[in-house]
């Protein structure tokens, strides 16, 4: 190992720590001229704290999601990157991260407790918000291989919302023998852009209800006369409000709901309200009510029932 001026080494180490959110490997320290004896001394003094094998937190920097992701990448070695659901969550394509941090690497590295590793030599490494990730196509294939169909569809809708959805490129990565290919094909066939506009589980459930009953998909979270409504069929002038307990239970919230309904009705809009229990326990009744409301609008023919 060649000699490096200590001041230059210190500057480079600081830059590295900023980029890697306070995480560093033993190999990186050695490349900067830090001896094994010095590393051991810093560990004993608490200036280096082991977070994963051969990966250390420097000083007493507060933990963060970015630091955890970098620790996993550094554990997997040079060329590693976030992949699968972890990459999709980091890129804002799905709502919840997997329990383990998923990393793809050109090396053969065993998974270790919080880190799930995948060995792949042919992946293109890209960067998002300062962290290396797989390409969008490989990312979505990984999501399809490890998560639910709903998660894949959510990711597709978010890509569509960003004008980054490339059907051709995604279909091209679906090949016989590649895990996730059948589910990604199905998600592409069932792509629904409005998934990017739903807000919470209840709205997701209502969209799924409309799909199941062959109802047209409404627009979600649109503003009408100064009021943001949960779902709206403009062709029927029909508003659906989906009432979760957290936002529709107090006296003030109930007064707000009644006031909003009054404003909307005075603009000749029909307003219907459902909660999760009704959607779960009375789907047939809701379906029939929606059909009646859409027929009464007399703007288009009623949809075909299930």
PyMOL commands that set and color helices and strands:
alter all, ss='L'
color gray80, all
select helices_A, chain A and resi 6-19+26-31+36-44+65-76+84-90+136-146+149-161+167-173+181-189+193-196+201-212+251-266+276-281+283-297
alter helices_A, ss='H'
color red, helices_A
select strands_A, chain A and resi 23-25+48-52+55-58+81-82+101-105+115-119+126-128+131-133+219-224+227-233+238-243+270-275
alter strands_A, ss='S'
color yellow, strands_A
deselect
rebuild
show_as cartoon
